[in-house]
Amino acid sequence: MPFIIAVSGFKNSGKTTLCRKLFPLLKDAGLDVAYVKRTHEEVLSPEGTDSGQLAEVSGAVALWGPDGLRIEDSRKDLDPGSLAARFFPGRHLLLLEGGKNIPLPKIWVGSPEAIPEEVSGVVAFYDRDNPCEKERHFCAGQEKELARLVLAMVRKAEASPAEVYSREKRIPVKAFVGEFIAGALSGMLRSLKGDFDPEEGISVHIRSLPGE
């Protein structure tokens, strides 16, 4: 599952702009990055539409058109961890724009003095118009330094080469067990024919069969 960090702040504080600046820097550093925007606006197809009705029944639908693919999931109980496990399991990092009240490590966009008391988990500040010499305080022009901090946090969190999930919940695996799983699967899969490279990372899904 990817490391998740929120880019939080008040409306029009520059969260999207910062995400756009960080994204290419993190990708150039070798990270496979995903992006999710947390909004309080409704995002699903209306209930009266075909896709809206099917989403209520199936839990998720995909709209596939000439311009790409959009997945709609009607579950109301999604949390950042299950969202990341379901849609971005192989990524290194998930940038979550918004989510200031969600318990995640956060980059606060705006003045440090303006943070509401209920907001927790702030690991860095980005106040674009106000330079500051304090540690982990960044401003416009220091996006590379902020990206390096995020990269270090991601690398520190990558303790095991393999992750195991059940029903989108991560099962704790010790490092040596993760190394064993990764080594065994990579060794077996190397004998398979196909255009893939285990060194680039692989995903294996074991589904339960009816009656088991």
C-alpha positions in Angstrom: 0.0 0.0 0.0 1.3 3.5 -0.8 2.5 5.9 1.9 -0.3 8.5 2.3 0.4 12.1 3.0 -2.3 14.8 3.0 -1.8 18.3 1.5 -4.2 20.3 3.7 -5.2 23.8 4.2 -8.1 26.2 3.9 -9.9 26.9 0.6 -7.9 28.7 -2.0 -4.7 28.3 0.1 -2.8 26.8 -2.9 -3.2 23.0 -2.2 -3.7 22.1 -5.8 -0.9 24.3 -7.0 1.5 22.6 -4.5 0.4 19.1 -5.6 1.0 20.0 -9.2 4.5 21.2 -8.3 5.4 18.2 -6.1 4.1 15.6 -8.5 6.8 15.8 -11.2 9.5 16.2 -8.6 8.5 13.0 -6.8 8.1 11.1 -10.1 11.6 12.2 -11.2 12.9 10.9 -7.9 11.5 7.4 -8.9 8.2 7.3 -7.0 5.0 6.0 -8.5 2.6 8.7 -7.2 -1.2 8.7 -7.1 -3.4 11.7 -6.4 -6.8 11.9 -4.7 -8.8 15.0 -4.0 -11.0 15.0 -0.9 -14.1 17.1 -1.5 -17.4 17.7 0.3 -19.2 18.0 -3.0 -21.1 15.0 -4.5 -19.0 13.2 -7.1 -21.1 10.2 -8.1 -23.6 9.9 -11.0 -27.1 10.8 -9.8 -29.2 8.0 -8.4 -31.7 8.2 -11.2 -29.1 7.4 -13.9 -28.3 3.9 -15.1 -24.7 4.1 -13.7 -26.0 5.5 -10.4 -28.5 2.7 -10.0 -26.0 0.0 -10.9 -23.5 1.5 -8.4 -26.0 1.1 -5.6 -26.4 -2.6 -6.5 -22.8 -3.5 -7.2 -20.9 -1.0 -5.0 -18.8 0.2 -7.9 -19.1 0.9 -11.6 -16.7 2.1 -14.3 -17.5 4.6 -17.0 -15.3 3.8 -20.0 -15.2 6.3 -22.9 -12.9 7.6 -25.6 -11.2 10.0 -23.3 -10.4 7.5 -20.5 -11.9 5.6 -17.6 -13.7 6.8 -14.4 -14.5 4.5 -11.5 -17.3 5.3 -9.2 -17.6 3.6 -5.8 -20.8 4.2 -3.8 -19.5 2.9 -0.5 -19.8 5.5 2.3 -17.4 3.9 4.7 -14.2 4.3 2.7 -11.1 5.4 4.7 -7.7 6.4 3.2 -6.2 3.0 3.9 -8.9 0.9 2.2 -9.1 3.4 -0.7 -5.3 3.1 -1.3 -5.4 -0.7 -1.0 -8.3 -1.0 -3.4 -7.3 1.5 -6.1 -3.6 2.1 -5.8 -2.0 -1.0 -4.2 1.2 -0.9 -6.1 2.0 2.8 -5.8 4.7 4.2 -3.6 2.9 7.4 -2.6 -0.7 8.7 -2.4 -1.0 12.5 -2.3 -4.4 13.3 -0.7 -5.4 16.9 -1.3 -7.6 18.1 1.6 -8.5 15.9 4.5 -7.4 18.2 7.2 -9.5 16.4 9.8 -8.3 12.9 8.7 -5.6 11.3 10.9 -2.8 11.3 8.4 0.7 12.9 8.2 0.1 16.3 6.6 1.7 19.2 4.8 -0.1 22.3 6.0 -0.5 24.9 3.2 -0.8 28.3 4.7 0.3 30.1 7.8 1.3 27.8 10.7 -0.5 30.2 13.1 -3.8 29.6 11.3 -4.0 25.9 11.9 -7.2 24.9 13.7 -6.7 23.2 17.1 -8.4 20.0 15.9 -5.9 19.5 13.0 -3.2 17.0 13.9 -0.3 15.1 12.2 1.3 18.1 10.5 4.9 17.1 9.5 5.7 20.2 7.4 4.5 23.7 6.5 4.2 25.4 3.1 3.6 29.1 3.4 4.3 30.2 -0.2 4.5 34.0 0.5 6.3 33.9 3.8 9.8 32.5 4.0 10.8 31.0 7.3 14.1 29.6 8.5 12.5 27.1 10.9 13.0 23.4 10.2 10.3 21.8 7.9 9.0 25.3 7.0 8.9 25.9 3.2 7.9 28.6 0.9 7.6 29.3 -2.9 10.8 28.2 -4.5 11.5 25.5 -2.0 9.4 22.8 -3.5 12.4 20.6 -4.3 13.4 20.6 -0.6 9.9 19.7 0.4 9.8 16.9 -2.2 13.1 15.5 -0.7 11.5 15.5 2.7 8.5 13.5 1.4 10.8 11.1 -0.4 12.7 10.4 2.8 9.4 9.7 4.6 8.3 7.3 1.9 11.6 5.5 1.8 11.6 5.1 5.6 8.1 3.7 5.5 9.1 1.0 3.0 10.1 -1.7 5.5 9.1 -4.8 3.6 9.3 -5.8 -0.1 5.9 -7.6 0.1 2.5 -6.5 1.6 -0.4 -8.8 2.3 -4.1 -7.7 2.4 -7.4 -9.3 3.2 -10.6 -7.4 2.4 -8.5 -4.3 1.8 -7.0 -4.4 5.3 -3.3 -4.8 5.6 -2.1 -7.8 7.5 1.1 -7.1 9.5 4.1 -8.9 8.0 7.5 -8.9 9.5 10.4 -7.9 7.2 11.9 -11.3 6.9 8.5 -12.9 6.1 7.9 -10.2 3.5 11.4 -10.9 2.0 10.5 -14.7 1.9 7.2 -14.1 0.2 8.7 -11.7 -2.4 11.6 -14.0 -3.1 9.4 -17.1 -3.5 6.8 -15.5 -5.7 9.4 -13.7 -7.9 11.3 -17.0 -8.3 8.2 -18.9 -9.4 6.9 -16.2 -11.7 10.2 -15.9 -13.6 9.4 -19.3 -15.2 6.2 -17.9 -16.7 6.1 -16.6 -20.3 4.8 -13.1 -20.8 5.9 -9.6 -21.2 6.6 -8.7 -17.6 9.5 -8.2 -15.2 9.1 -9.2 -11.5 11.8 -6.6 -10.7 9.3 -3.9 -11.6 6.9 -5.1 -8.9 4.0 -7.5 -9.3 0.5 -7.9 -7.8 -1.0 -11.3 -6.9 -4.7 -11.7 -6.0 -6.0 -14.9 -4.4 -9.8 -14.9 -4.6 -12.0 -17.1 -2.5 -14.1 -19.6 -4.5 -17.8 -20.2 -4.0 -18.4 -22.9 -1.4 -15.0 -22.4 0.4 
